[in-house]
Amino acid sequence: MTNAATTTANPVLRVAPASPAEAAAHFRASLVFHADVSDVAAALAAEGDPGFVVLDSRSTESWDQGHIPGAIHLPTALIPEQAGQILDRSVPVVTYCWGPGCNGATRAALALAELGYQVKEMLGGFEYWAREGFAYETWEGRERRAADPLTAPVDAENCGC
């Protein structure tokens, strides 16, 4: 049973949830702007053209430390001057940076959108790519870590989301 006193004291419900229609609009909009690591990996692993390119917006040193196979390297600061030479405006771009604590992929996505590209940001960035056990490339070659059981299922191909 919920009453005004319970709702006021409850930090989760201190601000009431949105209506179902408002919530649906919000979450639909979120999916327009974001893709997660597992979905990007699945699309890249499938046969044929995934319909997008992946762009790593980090520094060269970061790129050399590890990046998604097949990604394009274009640091955010260079996007305004080089994107037109490297990217096709008719192909959506999925940006990534280090991880959830970094907004570099967001800044790269903004720079690309301002230049007329369709763009999504990959949630989790390179950190979650590696933590979920997907292969990555370094300056030394291809590597893969065991999946972190806190980010990926241990005995299943996907999380079922």
N, C-alpha and C positions, 0 to 999 in steps of 0.2 A: 504494500500500500504506500503510495507516495502522497505526501502533503507538502505544503509550502515550506515548513521548517526543514523537512528532510532534503528537499530540492536545494534550498539555500545553503545548507551545510555540505552538500555533496559537490566536490570540486568538478566532477565530470558533468553534472547537470546544472552547474551554476549558470551557464549560458545554455539555454534550451537547444536541443538538436534542430536542424533545419527541417522543413517540411519534406516529405518524400520527393516531391517534384523538384524542389530546390537542390536537394541532395543529388538526385539523378543528374541534373544539369551540371553541377559542380564536378562530379566524378567523371562524367562523359567528357567534360572539358579537360580534365587532368589527363585522360587517356589520349586526347588529341595532341598534347604537348610532351608526353613521356612514353618511353618504352622501358621495359626492365631487361636486365642482363640475360635471363633465361630465354625470353622471347627473341632477343637479338641473336643469341647463339643458335637457337632452333632455326631461325630464318636463314642464317648464314650456312648452316649445316645441310639444309634441304637442297635437293637438286634444283638447278636452274638459278636464274637471277633473283635475288631477294627483293629487288625493287627499290633498294636504297643503298647508300654508301655510308660507311662508318668513318667518322673523323675524330682523330685524337688531337686535342687542342693543347697538349702539354708541351713543355720544352724538349729540346733534342736530348738532353740528359735523361729526362723522364722516359721518353720514347725508347731510348736505348736500354733502359732498365727493364722494360717490358711493355708490350702493346698487343692489341688484338690482331691476329693474323688477317691480312687483307685490308686493314684500316689505312686511311690516308692520314699522313702527318701534316698538320697545318696549325702551328701555334696561334692562339687567339689574336695576338698583336699583328700577325701577318695576314689575317683574313681579308681586311679591306683591299690590300694591294695584290694578293695572290689568288683569292678564291675563284675569280673569273677565268684564270688560266688552268686551274686544276679541277674544278667542279662543273658539272652540267646542271644548269638551273632547272631542268625538267626532271631531275632525279632527287627525291627526298634525301636529306642528310640526317644521320643520327650522330650527335656529338657525345663525347665523353671526356672526362678528366680523371683526376685521381680517385675520388670517392665521394661519399655523402657529405663529408666535411669540407668539400671544395666546391666553389661555384664557378669554376672555370668553364665547365660544359655549358652552364647557363649563359655566361658572357659570350661564348663562342656561338651558341644558338641565336642569341640576340643579334650579334654582328652579321650572321648569315641571313637571318630574317630581314634585317634592314637592307640587305643587298638583293632581296627578292627570292631567296631560297625557301623551299618548304623544309622545315626542320623539326626534329624531336630531340629531346635530351634523354640519354640512357641513364636511368636511375642506378645508383650504386657505383658507377664508374669502373675504372680498371680494378680497384680494390675488390669489388664484388665479383668481377669477371674471374679473377684469380681465386678468390675464396670459394666460389661455386665449382671450382675444379676444371674450368675450361682452359684449353691450351692457349698459350701466348708465346710471343716471340721476343727475344732479347737480342742484344748485339752479339751474343754468343750462340744463338740458335733457338730452337723451339723448346719450351718447358711446359710442365703441367704439375700442379700441386694437387694433393688429395683434397676432395671437397670438405669444407668446414661443415660439420653436422649442424651447426647453428644457422647456416645459410642455405643449405641444400640437403635433400633427402639422401640418406646413406644407401638405401637399397631400392631406389626407384629412379626412373629416368627423369621425372619431373616432379614438382611439388604438388601438382594437381590444382593449382590456382586457376 
